């Protein structure tokens, strides 16, 4: 079967060129869907890491002495023994 412009129809009634372009678009869409799924997993992992880092920063802040409170140790305690 032909549609008058010299391009043979495919089995589904679409011209061969259009069928080929549609197939290419379907393949690209499938790759894009896979890419989005993989990127989503990356974002989830990064958010988990951010949450853990926020908890760690909060824990470290709690260890700092408050304003006006003496620190638990002196900088002199940190000097190497040969001084």
N, C-alpha and C positions, 0 to 999 in steps of 0.2 A: 504494500500500500504506500502511496506517496501523497504528500499534502500539497502538491502543486508547485512547490519551489525547488523540487529536485532532491529533497532530503527524505530519506526513507523513514517510515514510522517504525518505532520499536514495537515489541509485543504488547506493551501497555497503551499504545496509541499515541505516545509522545514522540516527537521527532528525536532522532538519535543524538543530535547535539544537545538538545535540552535534557535528555535522559542522562547524558554523560556529565553535564554541568550539575544536575541535581544530585547524582551519585557523589561527585566531588564535594558538594556542600554537605551532604550527609556524613561523609568521612570526616570532614573538618569539624562538624558539630560534635561528633563522637569524641574526637581528640580534645576539643575544648571542654567538653563535659568531664573527661578524665582529668584534665589539668585543673579545673575548678575543684574537683574532689580532692586532689592531692594538695592543692594550695589551702583548702579548708583544714586539712589535717595539720599542715604547718602552722596555721594561725592558732589552732587549738593548742598545739604543743607550746607555742610561744606564749600564749596567755597563761598556761600552767607555770611556765618558767617565771613570768612576770609576777604572778601571785606568790610564788615561793620567794622571790627576791624582795618583794614588799614585806613579807613576814620576817625575813632575815634583817632587813633594815629596821623594822620596828623593834625586833629583839635587841639589836645593837644599840638603838636609841635608849632603850630601857636600862642598859648597862652603863650609860654615861652618867656621871654625877650631875645633879641638878645645880642651878645657879646658887652660888654662895656655899655649896657643900664642898668640903675638901675632897680631893681625889684620894682614892684608896692607897695610892703609892706615890712616892716622890720621883721626879726625874733622876735624882741622884741614885736611886735604887737601880736604875737602868744603865748606869755607867759600867763599862767593862771593868773587871777587877784590877787591871794594871794602872788605873788612875788613882 
